Amino acid sequence: LVPAAGERASPPPDAPRARAEGDGGEGEGEGVGGGRHVVVIGAGPCGLFAALTLARAGVRVTLCERGKPVEQRGRSIGALIKRRVLDPESNFCYGEGGAGTWSDGKLTTRIGRNSAAVRTVLETLVTFGAPERILLDGKPHLGTDNLVRLLKGFRAELLRLGADILWDAR
């Protein structure tokens, strides 16, 4: 999926695409980020933050996620829990936000909660809708209800920055 230097990645023709409103498509943003284009695989925490960091630096980003956006993923999980209908591509493991989205929502780190990197992550989460108390709590907790809202804000910012998001991309 990662193109050679100077090439453009070609998503599968039937891959659903999320684009920013007013996006002119091919050719728009040429030269941004030195003409670099990075494909990020997975819309879990690492993929989302990698895509955001790159997009903020002016790099053209395509974020590929095997599963579905958080709204559709919620319906898939509801069908699994209530009717025992499993969508193998949209469930507790796959979809926007990663495997932890429908877990207990805790935030854990082994690199020190007071480090600059951790503080930056927590502040970014607050920007997208996390409760401000996570900046002060010794063991911060988000909760699934907050994660869904946060993920929508995260996605909106990526799209505003010109990132492409491909869902159901395997």
N, C-alpha and C positions, 0 to 999 in steps of 0.2 A: 504493500500500500504506500510506501514512501517512495516518491519519484526521485530519479536521479537529478543532479543539479541542472537547472534550466528547464526541466519538464514539469508538467502539471499533472496532478493526480486526477484520474478519471473515476468517479464513483459509478457503481452499477447503474444502468439506465433506469431501473425501476426503484432506486433508493429514494425514499421521501426526503425532502430537503426543507430546512427551515432557513429563511432568509430575512434579513432586516428589511423593513418597509422602505421602499424607494430604492432598493438595490438594483443597479443597472445590469448586474450579471457579469459575464466574461469581460475582462479588460479593465473593469473598474478597480481602482486602487493599485494599478500597476506601479511598481517602483516603491510602494510602501514597504518599510522594513527592509530596504535594500533589495527588493524583488524576491525576498525569501518567502517560501510557503512551507508551513509545517503541518503535517497531519498528526493529530493527537488521537490515540486510540483509547476509548473508554471515557464515559462521563461520570466516573466516580470522583471522589474528592481530589485525587492526584491529577486526573485528566482535566477536571474543571479548573483547578488552579493553574495548571500548566497552560491551558488554552487562554485563560484570563491574563496571565503574565505576558505571554507572547503577544496577544492582541493589544494589550496596553503599550507594548514596545513597538507597535506598528507592523508586526509580522502578520502576514496573511495566514489565517488558521482555518483548518477544516477539522472539526471534532466529529469523530465517528463513534457511534454507540450501538452496540448489538441490540439493546432493548428499546423501550419506548419512552417518550417524555413522561414526566412524573404524573400528569393528570391521567393519561391512558394507563400507565403502570398501576395506579391506584385501583382502577377498574379491574385490571387483570388480577391483582391480588385479592380484591373483593370476590371475584368469581372463584378463585382458588379456595378461599376460606369458606364461603357460603355454599358453593355448588360443587366443590372439588373438581373444577375445570382448570387444568394447567395449561398456560401458554408457555411453551418452553423458551421463548425469547423475551418474555416480560413477566417477571415474578419477583420473589424476594432477592434473587441473585443478580438479575440483569435489568438494566434500565437507568434512567437519569438519577444520579445521586449515588449509585453503587449499592453494594450489598447492605450497607448499614442504614439505608434510608428508612426501612420499616423494622429496624431493630429498636433497641432502647434509646437511641439517640445520644448516647454519651460521647464526650470528646475526650480522648486519651492521647497522651504523647509521652515519649520517653526522652525527649530532648530538652526538657526543662520548660515548665509553664511560663517562666518569666523571660525566656529568650526573645530576642527581637523577632525571629522568624515566627515563633508561636504567636506572639502579640499581633503581628501583621495578619496572620490567618484569622485570629479571633476578631480583629477589627474589621476585616473584610466580611466575615460572616454577619457581624452586626450591621454593616452597611446594607446587606441584602435582606435584613429582616430578623436576624437572630436577636434574642433578648439581650439587652445591655449587661445584664448580670453575669453573662459568661466572661466578661472582662475582669470580674472580681472573684468569682467562685473558685475555690480550690479544685473542685472536680465539676467543671461545667457540664450542663446537660441541655440539649436542645429540644428533644421530643419530636416525634414524627410530624405533628401539626405545624411546628415551626419550620421543619426541614422542607416541607412541601412549598410553603410560601417563599422560603429562602431560595430554593432551587429555581422557582419561576423568576425571581429577581436576578439571579446569577445568569440564567439563560438570556433574559432580556438585555443584560449588559453585554454579554458576548455578541449578541446580534447587533446591538447598537454600535459595537466596535468593528463590525463587518465580518465576524466569523461566520462560516458555514457550519451547519450542524446536520449530520446525516443520521437518521434514526433507522433502526432495523438493518444496520450495516454490519455485515458479518464477513 
